[in-house]
Amino acid sequence: MAMNFFFTGPYRAFRLDLIKEKINRISPIKKSFAVAVWFLAVESGWFPHKQREFQCKDSTLSLKYQGDTVSTIVLILSTFMPLFLLWLAESILAKPAGTKLSRTRISLKRAFHWFKKYYVCVIMSLALVEALKVIVGGLRPHFFDTCRPNVLDYCNEGQLIQRYYCTNKDDSRAFVRDTQKSFPSGHSTLSFLEAIFLAWYLQKRIPKFKSLFFIPLLQTLCLCWAFFCSLSRITDHRHHWYDVLVGSIIGILFAIFCCKVSCKSFTNSNMSSLNPESPPLQKGISSRTSLRNGEDTSLNTV
């Protein structure tokens, strides 16, 4: 009886279906803006976080800061690369059956259709990673070199240090505070999400060429980018191996969710509105219509 009262009357706003309805009313731009503000707040050190303890003379925190092989800006820009690749694939391999929409326009619409679903997953994974950095966090391998704790010179090796402050005044405050947000690796999450999404897309949407190695080669290049970006975080002394491992797992899980649930394994069943003159296909990119004999020759039998 109490539960029924809780979900009725003045408490009706707390029903899950109403909350979902209110969230759906928020425009995608506002949602993206909220996530961007959250990301900037965490990365800039505006969001409060708990000071993490450490052991004096810990060798895993004594490595030198060497910069970033793959900077954050390059990583963020790389998440937009699939839009170009999706448009290129749809533009080259797809041809609308009618004449109302141009080939470029319909291919761009199809590419943006998949890209929107992909980038929602990117934003979701980014929000989760940034939340974990605040809640769980962890000290980066170059913590001593960047923070320069005031107790480091006179503490005993192995002693647990809980109260300290950073004496580094050469670098920005946000950069110094960032040394306490090692777990998990955001680079690993985004790079693996991007790589698996593209590899899955190539497998499901691109037709089988005469060469047996073309598609596997492209998929291998995507995975090489993910491994290179992730492993560089270890060699740059920016993350521990377990930060990279967990970040990679998060990226893989979000990629599977994106491809299987959101994109429905890249079938054409929900894309008929993008090309109203051609009937929806079950799998693969739309077929070309032969101009000579009117026969329909499929480009993809996946």
Rosetta blueprint (number, residue, H / E / L):
1 M L
2 A H
3 M H
4 N H
5 F H
6 F H
7 F L
8 T L
9 G H
10 P H
11 Y H
12 R H
13 A H
14 F H
15 R L
16 L H
17 D H
18 L H
19 I H
20 K H
21 E H
22 K H
23 I H
24 N H
25 R H
26 I L
27 S L
28 P H
29 I H
30 K H
31 K H
32 S H
33 F H
34 A H
35 V H
36 A H
37 V H
38 W H
39 F H
40 L H
41 A H
42 V H
43 E H
44 S L
45 G L
46 W L
47 F L
48 P L
49 H L
50 K L
51 Q L
52 R L
53 E L
54 F E
55 Q E
56 C L
57 K L
58 D L
59 S H
60 T H
61 L H
62 S L
63 L L
64 K L
65 Y L
66 Q L
67 G L
68 D L
69 T L
70 V L
71 S L
72 T H
73 I H
74 V H
75 L H
76 I H
77 L H
78 S H
79 T L
80 F L
81 M H
82 P H
83 L H
84 F H
85 L H
86 L H
87 W H
88 L H
89 A H
90 E H
91 S H
92 I H
93 L H
94 A L
95 K L
96 P L
97 A L
98 G L
99 T L
100 K L
101 L L
102 S L
103 R H
104 T H
105 R H
106 I H
107 S H
108 L H
109 K H
110 R H
111 A H
112 F H
113 H H
114 W H
115 F H
116 K H
117 K H
118 Y H
119 Y H
120 V H
121 C H
122 V H
123 I H
124 M H
125 S H
126 L H
127 A H
128 L H
129 V H
130 E H
131 A H
132 L H
133 K H
134 V H
135 I H
136 V L
137 G L
138 G E
139 L L
140 R L
141 P L
142 H L
143 F H
144 F H
145 D H
146 T H
147 C H
148 R L
149 P E
150 N L
151 V L
152 L L
153 D L
154 Y L
155 C L
156 N L
157 E L
158 G L
159 Q L
160 L E
161 I E
162 Q L
163 R L
164 Y L
165 Y L
166 C E
167 T L
168 N L
169 K L
170 D L
171 D L
172 S L
173 R H
174 A H
175 F H
176 V H
177 R H
178 D H
179 T H
180 Q H
181 K E
182 S L
183 F L
184 P L
185 S L
186 G H
187 H H
188 S H
189 T H
190 L H
191 S H
192 F H
193 L H
194 E H
195 A H
196 I H
197 F H
198 L H
199 A H
200 W H
201 Y H
202 L H
203 Q H
204 K H
205 R H
206 I L
207 P L
208 K L
209 F L
210 K L
211 S L
212 L L
213 F L
214 F H
215 I H
216 P H
217 L H
218 L H
219 Q H
220 T H
221 L H
222 C H
223 L H
224 C H
225 W H
226 A H
227 F H
228 F H
229 C H
230 S H
231 L H
232 S H
233 R H
234 I H
235 T H
236 D L
237 H L
238 R L
239 H L
240 H L
241 W H
242 Y H
243 D H
244 V H
245 L H
246 V H
247 G H
248 S H
249 I H
250 I H
251 G H
252 I H
253 L H
254 F H
255 A H
256 I H
257 F H
258 C H
259 C H
260 K H
261 V H
262 S H
263 C L
264 K H
265 S H
266 F H
267 T L
268 N L
269 S L
270 N L
271 M L
272 S H
273 S H
274 L H
275 N L
276 P L
277 E L
278 S L
279 P L
280 P L
281 L L
282 Q L
283 K L
284 G L
285 I L
286 S L
287 S L
288 R E
289 T E
290 S L
291 L L
292 R L
293 N L
294 G L
295 E L
296 D E
297 T E
298 S L
299 L L
300 N L
301 T L
302 V L
